[in-house]
Each structure stands twice: as structure tokens, then as C-alpha cells.
């Protein structure tokens, strides 16, 4: 009987509660942002300050790193893919986590997975069959709704402005508006 209760609890948390919590987080980012106001869909926002214990930003209040600047956004891929650009991080640790609406992380872009050189990543929804531009790496999302969380390491307090400058260069462009570097 205890095993059955445990299985039911797991199924509830994994299949019902996780998507609900994801949607709450995504809606919070869209409506309230990370402190700078609402963030439109298919747009990224980087918090310019390190999180602190006194932060009033709900998403940064718990479980965040003191040495990390955060970037967040919600993507809607139903109309077309988005191209994520990351600058040359010059060896600096960074990670961009892509999470579907069920709460599953389906891809990472970052120093440990793709390296620290500049790159462009086409994030496409399910069923998209277009042409991936040359020099762009495709990331196929299992869902049209994606929650993006980026993290850039800050070495010390005097490094915040440099890390923020790099974080601000991480951006999204719809595929129809994207131009290759130098184009």
C-alpha cells in the first residue's frame, strides 16, 4: 500500500505539479520580470545586480548563487524559431538552460556544453522543418513554450560590470529578422 501511495505522489508531482510550477515561474517572468518590469515574450532580461538575501525578486530570492548574474525569458516558438546569440565569453563560465512547459530541461548552451566562443543557436519548436542557416546550431524544443534561464559567473564585486556587459550581449532574434554576422 505504501508503494502505491508513493507512486501516486510521484505521478502527481512529476506530471501535475511540475508543469504548474513551471507555468507560475514563466508567467511571473512575463508579468513581473526579474525586477525591471514585465519582460515581453521572446525577449531576454538580465538582472544587473548580484542576488542578495534582501532581494525582493521572487525568482531570485531562493536557490540562487551569490556569484552569478541571471538572465531570463519566455519563448513562444509557435510562429517561428528564435536565434539565440551568445558572445565570446573568453573562458568565463556561463550556462543557458532551456526548459519546456512540462518543466524538463531539454538543452543547455554554455561553457561546459558548447564552449565559450561566440555562437548562434536556432531554437525551434516541434514540427518545424525550415532551413537552418549556415553556422547556426539547431536546438529542437519538444514544446513551443520555452523558459530560458541564463547564468554568467562573476569573479568578484569589481567584475560585475564586465559580467553584465557579456550578459547583455546574449540576445534573441526571430529567425525572419536574423542576419548572419557581418551580414
Residue frames relative to the residue before (quaternion, step in Angstrom):
aa qw qx qy qz dx dy dz
X 1.0000 0.0000 0.0000 0.0000 0.00 0.00 0.00
X 0.6453 0.5238 -0.3241 0.4519 3.59 0.95 -0.86
X 0.6275 0.5331 -0.3344 0.4586 3.59 1.01 -0.79
X 0.6448 0.5197 -0.3201 0.4601 3.59 0.96 -0.81
X 0.6452 0.5053 -0.3200 0.4755 3.59 0.95 -0.84
X 0.6464 0.5214 -0.3126 0.4610 3.58 1.00 -0.83
X 0.6482 0.5041 -0.3181 0.4739 3.59 0.95 -0.83
X 0.6492 0.5072 -0.3157 0.4707 3.60 0.91 -0.87
X 0.6516 0.5088 -0.3176 0.4644 3.60 0.94 -0.84
X 0.6491 0.5125 -0.3196 0.4625 3.59 0.94 -0.85
X 0.6555 0.5069 -0.3101 0.4662 3.57 0.90 -0.94
X 0.6432 0.5204 -0.3275 0.4563 3.59 0.94 -0.82
X 0.7020 0.4594 -0.2792 0.4672 3.58 0.76 -1.01
X 0.7209 0.4709 -0.2665 0.4330 3.57 0.79 -1.01
X 0.8029 0.3262 -0.1595 0.4728 3.59 0.83 -0.91
X 0.7606 0.3454 -0.2058 0.5096 3.60 1.10 -0.48
X 0.7437 0.4243 -0.2457 0.4544 3.58 0.72 -1.01
X 0.6450 0.5360 -0.3436 0.4227 3.64 0.88 -0.84
X 0.6762 0.4554 -0.3270 0.4779 3.66 0.78 -0.80
X 0.6141 0.5434 -0.3471 0.4551 3.59 1.05 -0.69
X 0.6775 0.4791 -0.2886 0.4777 3.59 0.90 -0.92
X 0.6044 0.5412 -0.3489 0.4690 3.60 1.06 -0.75
X 0.6875 0.4853 -0.2922 0.4544 3.57 0.80 -0.99
X 0.6096 0.5317 -0.3537 0.4697 3.60 1.07 -0.66
X 0.6671 0.4924 -0.3021 0.4703 3.60 0.91 -0.89
X 0.6635 0.4991 -0.3109 0.4626 3.59 0.88 -0.92
X 0.6674 0.4891 -0.3046 0.4719 3.60 0.90 -0.87
X 0.6175 0.5412 -0.3402 0.4583 3.58 1.06 -0.72
X 0.6502 0.5035 -0.3153 0.4736 3.60 0.96 -0.85
X 0.6633 0.5049 -0.3116 0.4562 3.60 0.89 -0.90
X 0.7625 0.4097 -0.2096 0.4548 3.59 0.81 -1.02
X 0.8238 0.2393 -0.0906 0.5059 3.59 0.92 -0.91
X 0.3502 -0.7490 0.4934 0.2698 3.57 1.19 -0.35
X 0.6156 -0.5132 0.4238 0.4221 3.52 -1.20 -0.60
X 0.7773 -0.2620 0.1498 0.5520 3.55 1.22 0.34
X 0.6913 0.4678 -0.2726 0.4785 3.57 1.21 -0.42
X 0.6790 -0.4513 0.2872 0.5028 3.58 1.24 0.31
X 0.7562 -0.3859 0.2617 0.4591 3.57 -1.30 0.04
X 0.2417 -0.7373 0.6124 0.1515 3.55 -1.18 0.62
X 0.3783 -0.7264 0.5170 0.2488 3.62 -0.56 1.06
X 0.6035 -0.5454 0.4377 0.3830 3.56 -1.21 0.55
X 0.8230 0.1819 -0.1935 0.5021 3.57 -1.12 0.81
X 0.5982 0.4821 -0.3711 0.5215 3.54 1.15 0.79
X 0.2660 -0.7573 0.5719 0.1694 3.57 -1.09 0.66
X 0.1116 -0.7573 0.6389 0.0761 3.53 -1.23 0.59
X 0.1654 -0.7691 0.6110 0.0881 3.56 -0.98 0.90
X 0.3760 -0.6931 0.5713 0.2276 3.54 -0.89 0.98
X 0.3525 -0.7914 0.4591 0.1967 3.63 -0.57 1.12
X 0.7238 0.4018 -0.2312 0.5112 3.59 1.24 -0.26
X 0.5474 -0.5858 0.4787 0.3577 3.54 -1.22 0.49
X 0.5304 -0.6116 0.4690 0.3531 3.59 -1.07 0.66
X 0.0888 -0.7784 0.6187 0.0588 3.56 -1.15 0.60
X 0.6591 -0.5034 0.3615 0.4260 3.60 -1.20 0.26
X 0.6967 0.4781 -0.2673 0.4632 3.60 1.18 -0.50
X 0.3777 0.7550 -0.4777 0.2430 3.60 1.23 0.05
X 0.2987 -0.7449 0.5700 0.1761 3.54 -1.12 0.72
X 0.5064 0.6323 -0.4235 0.4054 3.58 1.30 0.04
X 0.4422 -0.7524 0.4189 0.2508 3.55 -0.34 1.29
X 0.6968 0.4828 -0.2899 0.4442 3.60 0.85 -0.90
X 0.7306 0.3963 -0.2349 0.5039 3.60 1.17 -0.47
X 0.4778 0.7133 -0.4151 0.3010 3.58 1.28 -0.05
X 0.8105 0.1356 -0.0565 0.5670 3.60 1.02 -0.72
X 0.8447 0.2469 -0.1637 0.4458 3.52 -1.16 0.66
X 0.5482 0.5981 -0.4240 0.4023 3.60 1.13 0.35
X 0.4947 -0.6516 0.4947 0.2933 3.53 -1.29 0.39
X 0.4847 -0.6727 0.4854 0.2775 3.56 -1.03 0.77
X 0.7374 0.4016 -0.2219 0.4957 3.60 1.18 -0.43
X 0.6355 0.5358 -0.3001 0.4680 3.58 1.19 0.53
X 0.2482 -0.7111 0.6327 0.1801 3.56 -1.07 0.78
X 0.2653 -0.7943 0.5358 0.1078 3.55 -0.95 0.93
X 0.1194 -0.7379 0.6620 0.0548 3.52 -1.21 0.78
X 0.0104 0.8118 -0.5834 0.0236 3.58 -0.97 0.77
X 0.1414 0.7687 -0.6189 0.0778 3.51 -1.30 0.47
X 0.2825 -0.7159 0.6105 0.1871 3.51 -1.32 0.38
X 0.1970 -0.7935 0.5698 0.0832 3.56 -0.79 1.05
X 0.1336 -0.7283 0.6653 0.0954 3.53 -1.20 0.73
X 0.1265 -0.8397 0.5279 0.0174 3.55 -0.33 1.30
X 0.3826 0.7627 -0.4636 0.2387 3.61 1.24 0.12
X 0.7099 0.4348 -0.2677 0.4851 3.63 1.03 -0.66
X 0.7711 -0.1961 0.1722 0.5808 3.57 0.96 -0.88
X 0.6076 -0.5497 0.4187 0.3916 3.59 -1.25 0.29
X 0.3096 -0.6944 0.6151 0.2089 3.50 -1.41 0.28
X 0.2788 -0.7285 0.5978 0.1847 3.57 -1.12 0.69
X 0.2118 -0.7612 0.6068 0.0863 3.54 -0.76 1.15
X 0.1195 -0.7825 0.6087 0.0547 3.57 -0.78 1.05
X 0.0505 -0.7598 0.6469 0.0404 3.54 -1.03 0.85
X 0.4196 -0.7154 0.4969 0.2553 3.59 -0.95 0.86
X 0.6340 -0.4553 0.4263 0.4572 3.54 -1.32 -0.04
X 0.2312 -0.8043 0.5378 0.1020 3.57 -0.55 1.18
X 0.3431 -0.7944 0.4573 0.2050 3.58 1.32 0.12
X 0.7720 -0.3755 0.1808 0.4799 3.57 0.86 1.01
X 0.5181 0.6528 -0.4105 0.3700 3.62 1.24 -0.19
X 0.4843 -0.6440 0.5078 0.3048 3.57 -1.09 0.74
X 0.1814 0.7371 -0.6427 0.1034 3.53 -1.09 0.87
X 0.0568 -0.7824 0.6190 0.0376 3.55 -1.23 0.44
X 0.0885 -0.7533 0.6497 0.0508 3.54 -1.08 0.83
X 0.1808 -0.8041 0.5653 0.0331 3.50 -0.53 1.30
X 0.1422 -0.7748 0.6128 0.0621 3.57 -0.91 0.97
X 0.0540 -0.8176 0.5713 -0.0463 3.55 -0.63 1.22
X 0.3611 -0.7344 0.5277 0.2275 3.58 -0.90 0.88
X 0.7012 -0.5010 0.3073 0.4036 3.59 -1.26 0.21
X 0.5983 0.5317 -0.3684 0.4729 3.58 1.25 -0.11
X 0.5580 -0.6231 0.3762 0.3985 3.58 1.29 -0.22
X 0.5299 0.6246 -0.4123 0.3989 3.58 1.26 0.19
X 0.3652 -0.6858 0.5827 0.2382 3.57 -0.95 0.89
X 0.1022 -0.8361 0.5377 0.0369 3.58 -0.57 1.09
X 0.8084 0.0260 -0.0335 0.5871 3.62 1.20 -0.20
X 0.1391 -0.7447 0.6459 0.0944 3.50 -1.35 0.47
X 0.1146 -0.7122 0.6860 0.0949 3.51 -1.21 0.71
X 0.4059 0.7284 -0.4786 0.2750 3.58 -0.73 0.89
X 0.7685 -0.3971 0.2532 0.4331 3.49 -1.35 0.09
X 0.7173 0.4453 -0.2652 0.4656 3.61 0.99 -0.70
X 0.7556 0.3898 -0.2116 0.4821 3.60 1.13 -0.52
X 0.8198 0.1741 -0.0693 0.5411 3.59 0.93 -0.85
X 0.5691 -0.6001 0.3785 0.4157 3.59 1.27 -0.11
X 0.5326 -0.6523 0.4477 0.3006 3.55 -1.31 0.04
X 0.4702 0.6519 -0.4630 0.3736 3.59 1.24 0.17
X 0.6373 -0.5145 0.3999 0.4113 3.59 -1.25 0.39
X 0.0956 0.8090 -0.5760 0.0678 3.57 -1.10 0.63
X 0.2584 -0.7310 0.6116 0.1575 3.51 -1.36 0.38
X 0.0864 -0.8081 0.5820 -0.0291 3.54 -0.87 1.08
X 0.2530 -0.7693 0.5727 0.1275 3.55 -0.65 1.15
X 0.1388 -0.7831 0.6039 0.0529 3.57 -0.59 1.16
X 0.0204 -0.8273 0.5591 -0.0505 3.55 -0.41 1.26
X 0.4735 -0.6661 0.5052 0.2772 3.52 -1.20 0.63
X 0.6915 -0.4609 0.3400 0.4403 3.56 -1.30 0.12
X 0.8089 0.2852 -0.2084 0.4701 3.55 -1.02 0.78
X 0.4915 0.6386 -0.4626 0.3695 3.62 1.18 0.02
X 0.0552 -0.8268 0.5596 -0.0158 3.58 -0.82 1.02
X 0.3270 0.7630 -0.4993 0.2480 3.59 1.04 0.67
X 0.6104 -0.5364 0.4399 0.3824 3.51 -1.35 -0.24
X 0.3240 -0.7235 0.5795 0.1892 3.55 -0.88 0.99
X 0.4471 -0.7058 0.4719 0.2816 3.61 -0.69 1.03
X 0.6134 -0.5428 0.4268 0.3834 3.57 -1.21 0.55
X 0.8148 0.2554 -0.2057 0.4781 3.54 -1.07 0.83
X 0.6337 0.4860 -0.3255 0.5062 3.59 1.29 0.13
X 0.2869 -0.7532 0.5720 0.1524 3.57 -0.99 0.90
X 0.3229 -0.7625 0.5294 0.1845 3.57 -0.76 1.01
X 0.0835 -0.7301 0.6762 0.0517 3.52 -1.16 0.81
X 0.1985 -0.7992 0.5599 0.0918 3.59 -0.47 1.20
X 0.2464 -0.7689 0.5770 0.1232 3.55 -0.72 1.11
X 0.4470 -0.6859 0.4972 0.2873 3.59 -1.01 0.71
X 0.7586 0.2794 -0.1248 0.5752 3.58 1.30 -0.23
X 0.5086 -0.6457 0.4707 0.3207 3.59 -1.17 0.44
X 0.6847 0.4152 -0.2668 0.5362 3.57 1.26 -0.28
X 0.0085 0.8066 -0.5876 0.0639 3.58 -0.71 1.12
X 0.2153 -0.7315 0.6351 0.1237 3.54 -1.05 0.89
X 0.1233 -0.8042 0.5809 0.0259 3.57 -0.66 1.15
X 0.0022 -0.7685 0.6395 -0.0198 3.54 -0.92 0.98
X 0.0964 -0.8023 0.5888 0.0169 3.55 -0.71 1.13
X 0.1021 -0.7775 0.6196 0.0353 3.53 -1.17 0.70
X 0.0387 -0.7775 0.6276 0.0068 3.57 -0.95 0.91
X 0.4557 -0.7120 0.4756 0.2434 3.55 -0.79 1.09
X 0.1653 -0.7321 0.6547 0.0900 3.52 -1.15 0.86
X 0.3968 -0.7589 0.4704 0.2129 3.59 -0.58 1.18
X 0.7627 -0.1522 0.1386 0.6131 3.58 1.02 -0.87
X 0.7419 -0.4244 0.2629 0.4476 3.59 -1.23 0.13
X 0.6768 0.4880 -0.3065 0.4580 3.61 1.00 -0.68
X 0.6298 0.5427 -0.3192 0.4550 3.61 1.30 -0.20
X 0.4235 0.7347 -0.4583 0.2662 3.62 1.23 -0.19
X 0.6887 0.4847 -0.3093 0.4417 3.62 0.78 -0.90
X 0.6366 0.5082 -0.3360 0.4728 3.62 1.02 -0.70
X 0.6633 0.4934 -0.3011 0.4753 3.59 0.92 -0.91
X 0.6423 0.5144 -0.3218 0.4683 3.59 1.00 -0.79
X 0.6310 0.5355 -0.3300 0.4541 3.60 0.98 -0.79
X 0.6568 0.4819 -0.3022 0.4951 3.58 1.03 -0.75
X 0.6455 0.5344 -0.3154 0.4452 3.59 0.96 -0.89
X 0.6534 0.5259 -0.3038 0.4518 3.57 1.03 -0.81
X 0.6436 0.5198 -0.3241 0.4588 3.60 1.20 -0.42
X 0.5316 0.5589 -0.4233 0.4752 3.58 1.28 -0.06
X 0.1981 0.8066 -0.5358 0.1518 3.58 -0.55 1.06
X 0.3960 -0.6890 0.5661 0.2191 3.51 -1.42 0.33
X 0.0023 -0.7544 0.6563 0.0103 3.54 -1.20 0.66
X 0.4662 -0.6498 0.5047 0.3252 3.58 -0.90 0.82
X 0.6195 -0.5795 0.3730 0.3759 3.57 -1.03 0.76
X 0.6636 0.5186 -0.3184 0.4351 3.63 0.92 -0.82
X 0.7283 0.3931 -0.2350 0.5097 3.63 1.18 -0.44
X 0.5173 0.6739 -0.4030 0.3404 3.58 1.26 -0.20
X 0.1118 -0.7620 0.6357 0.0522 3.54 -1.06 0.85
X 0.4808 -0.6596 0.4754 0.3281 3.62 -0.87 0.81
X 0.6495 -0.5108 0.3738 0.4212 3.58 -1.17 0.53
X 0.8074 0.2073 -0.1890 0.5190 3.56 -0.88 0.99
X 0.6421 0.5626 -0.3189 0.4118 3.60 1.27 0.01
